[in-house]
Amino acid sequence: MWLCILSVVIAYFIGNISPSILMAKAKGIDIRNEGSGNAGTTNALRVMGKKAGAVTLIIDVLKGTCAVLLGSLLAGHTGAMWCVVAVFFGHVWPVFFGFRGGKGVATAFGALMGLNPLLGLATLAIVVAGVLITRRMSVGSILGAVCFPVLSFFMEKDFIYLGIVVAVIVLIKHRANIIRLFRGEEPVMSIFERKTD
Ligand code: G3P
């Protein structure tokens, strides 16, 4: 029980490590006031370029995986499941950055890879399909969140309720994207933008 609580606390603080906020800070800007205002890969790519986007993606995914593996080591499968939620919360609401973080997609994916790699990869396949078809990361993220409880039901039943919590928060964090999508105003990912000159 105590080890489970300890691993959850550690996972939350691991989630606080925000490469996009830190890299933007080093450039004298606050990523949360630029582009979509999200402290995540898509916005880092949009605002700071490919290298920053790649670094953000790698660290955000890895911190999810590390937190969950640590939880599993300290407190078994139950600890690992709670650490998925804790590292996700730490990314979305980081105490070190005024509780203004990202939308949690990359971190949730990394965490899932630590919990159940097959479930992680199945979710990733849906996200990637959504992105490739629409060229919009938000569509992939939303699709992944909507399908996740179904995948969970078949692949990781124990995690279904916690998984639904994570999926619902991902959807709530995408509410501005959903409105833009309905208005036809959601931009395509910068890596898919065609150069006009
Ligand atoms: O994972 C975040 C992505 O789905 C949307 O990011 O910056 O376009 O709101 P953004």
Residues whose N, C-alpha, C, O or C-beta is under 5 A from the ligand:
A	BS01	G3P	S36 N38 G40 T42 N43 K103 V105 M137 S138 S141
